[in-house]
Amino acid sequence: MNLLDPGLSLPILGAIVAGALIGAEREYRSSPAGFRTHILVSLACALLMLAAVHQVRWLSDTPLEIGKRGLTAALHAGHSPG
């Protein structure tokens, strides 16, 4: 994962710019939520969406290994005899 990849950095930069524009307009009109708030909210939204879109690619790099004991324990954890 390269953080300077345009597929990651451009949406983040776009969200910051959009949040800054909306926040500056709200600061100009003296509304309660202003510049910093809108930048943080738009940045958080962009990061969550990027994580949702790219999670399969990011998680496929780490192999998932479950042995027989782990699988048996996981299956029996939700099942109670009786």
C-alpha positions, 0 to 999 in steps of 0.5 A: 500500500503506497499512500502517495498512490493517486487512487488514495491521495486524490480522493483525500485531497479532494475531500479536504478541499471540498470540506474547506470550501464548505467550511469557509462559506459557513465561517463567512456566514457565521454558522455554528459548524465552520472550517475545521469541522467540515474539513475533519468530517469530509476527511473522515468520510473519505477515509471510511469510503476508501477503506470500504472500497479497498478493503479486499485488496488490503486484506488479501495481502495477509494470509488467513490460516485457521488450523483444525483446532481453531476451526473446531473451537470456532464452530463449537463456540456458538453451539451449546450441546443439549 
